[in-house]
Amino acid sequence: MSDDRRKHDKQLQKILYVGDSGIHGRGLFARCKIARNEYIGTFHGPKTRADGMHVLWVYESHDSDKAVGREGRNLLRYLNHADPCNAEFDGFDLYARRKIAKDEEITIDYGPGQ
């Protein structure tokens, strides 16, 4: 992974912030406008084999035995679920599915295969 990826909070805080969410507790919000298909950040943290809060599973195939889990340690752990959502992961990298307005909550679909 190249060094220009936003994976640490200091980098992410330039475009994101955590605030009170109308969806659930705390959420992740856009500090500025984010364009459709724009790279937002990388879900960062240690690999894990145990499921839990703030764990993102990425499947290399449709075989659940090949899943890679990462325990979120950066701001992206505050992503809440919405259907439809406005962002989605490609591996551990998060991208905007559509334009996201300043101060809008950034959401993903927690469903399988997302």
Backbone torsions as a table, in degrees:
resi	resn	phi	psi	omega
1	MET	NA	132.2	-177.5
2	SER	-73.6	159.5	-177.8
3	ASP	-71.9	-13.6	-178.1
4	ASP	-85.2	4.0	177.9
5	ARG	-78.2	139.2	177.1
6	ARG	-82.6	101.3	178.4
7	LYS	-127.7	-16.5	179.2
8	HIS	-103.1	150.3	-175.4
9	ASP	-54.0	-39.3	-179.2
10	LYS	-59.1	-38.9	178.3
11	GLN	-73.3	-43.9	-177.3
12	LEU	-66.3	-34.1	-177.2
13	GLN	-65.4	-13.4	176.4
14	LYS	-68.6	-28.4	-178.0
15	ILE	-125.0	-7.9	-176.0
16	LEU	-131.9	156.8	170.8
17	TYR	-148.8	158.1	178.4
18	VAL	-99.6	135.1	179.8
19	GLY	-150.0	178.1	177.8
20	ASP	-66.9	133.3	-176.2
21	SER	-108.7	139.0	172.2
22	GLY	-76.3	-11.8	179.4
23	ILE	-86.4	-51.8	-177.5
24	HIS	-168.0	113.6	172.4
25	GLY	52.1	-108.8	179.4
26	ARG	-106.0	152.5	179.8
27	GLY	-143.6	174.2	-179.0
28	LEU	-106.5	131.0	-173.7
29	PHE	-126.5	153.5	179.4
30	ALA	-81.7	125.1	177.4
31	ARG	-78.5	-20.2	179.5
32	CYS	-147.3	171.9	177.1
33	LYS	-64.5	142.0	178.0
34	ILE	-123.4	127.6	-177.0
35	ALA	-76.6	155.2	175.2
36	ARG	-56.8	136.2	179.6
37	ASN	70.5	4.9	179.9
38	GLU	-72.8	139.5	173.8
39	TYR	-67.3	129.8	-179.2
40	ILE	-101.5	-50.0	-178.6
41	GLY	177.5	177.0	-178.9
42	THR	-115.7	129.3	176.5
43	PHE	-68.1	117.9	-170.3
44	HIS	-123.9	140.7	176.9
45	GLY	160.3	177.3	-177.2
46	PRO	-71.9	151.9	174.2
47	LYS	-66.2	149.4	178.5
48	THR	-144.0	157.1	174.4
49	ARG	-110.2	-8.7	-177.7
50	ALA	-101.4	136.4	176.7
51	ASP	-76.3	155.7	178.7
52	GLY	176.1	179.5	176.9
53	MET	-62.5	138.3	178.0
54	HIS	71.0	21.1	175.4
55	VAL	-102.2	129.3	176.4
56	LEU	-109.5	128.2	178.2
57	TRP	-103.1	130.1	175.2
58	VAL	-117.3	128.7	-177.5
59	TYR	-103.2	124.1	179.0
60	GLU	-77.0	-20.3	175.5
61	SER	-150.6	-171.2	178.6
62	HIS	-81.5	7.3	-179.6
63	ASP	-92.4	114.8	-177.7
64	SER	-64.0	-18.5	176.7
65	ASP	-71.4	-16.3	-179.7
66	LYS	-100.2	15.5	-179.7
67	ALA	-73.8	143.3	175.3
68	VAL	-114.3	123.1	179.4
69	GLY	-104.2	143.0	177.4
70	ARG	-134.3	129.5	178.5
71	GLU	-86.0	114.3	-176.2
72	GLY	-63.9	127.5	177.7
73	ARG	-121.8	3.0	178.8
74	ASN	-116.3	-174.7	-175.1
75	LEU	-58.8	-25.3	-178.1
76	LEU	-64.8	-12.3	176.2
77	ARG	-66.8	-14.2	-179.6
78	TYR	-90.0	7.1	177.7
79	LEU	-64.7	132.1	175.9
80	ASN	-104.1	164.6	-179.9
81	HIS	-86.4	140.1	169.3
82	ALA	-152.1	148.2	175.9
83	ASP	-134.7	103.9	10.4
84	PRO	-81.4	155.4	178.5
85	CYS	-101.2	170.0	179.6
86	ASN	-113.5	1.6	178.0
87	ALA	-145.8	159.3	178.2
88	GLU	-152.4	156.1	-179.8
89	PHE	-90.7	143.4	165.9
90	ASP	-119.6	99.6	-168.3
91	GLY	67.6	-126.8	177.9
92	PHE	-99.8	3.4	179.0
93	ASP	-92.7	133.3	-177.8
94	LEU	-100.6	132.8	179.8
95	TYR	-129.3	151.3	177.0
96	ALA	-77.0	130.1	176.4
97	ARG	-80.0	-24.7	-179.5
98	ARG	-151.4	176.5	175.8
99	LYS	-60.8	138.8	177.5
100	ILE	-119.9	125.1	-177.4
101	ALA	-77.2	155.6	173.4
102	LYS	-56.3	135.0	178.8
103	ASP	72.4	7.3	175.5
104	GLU	-82.2	141.7	176.8
105	GLU	-71.5	136.5	177.4
106	ILE	-93.2	128.1	-174.6
107	THR	-130.1	156.1	174.5
108	ILE	-129.2	166.6	174.9
109	ASP	-96.2	118.1	-179.0
110	TYR	-73.5	-6.9	-174.9
111	GLY	-60.5	163.5	-179.1
112	PRO	-64.5	146.5	176.9
113	GLY	79.8	8.4	-179.0
114	GLN	-96.4	NA	NA
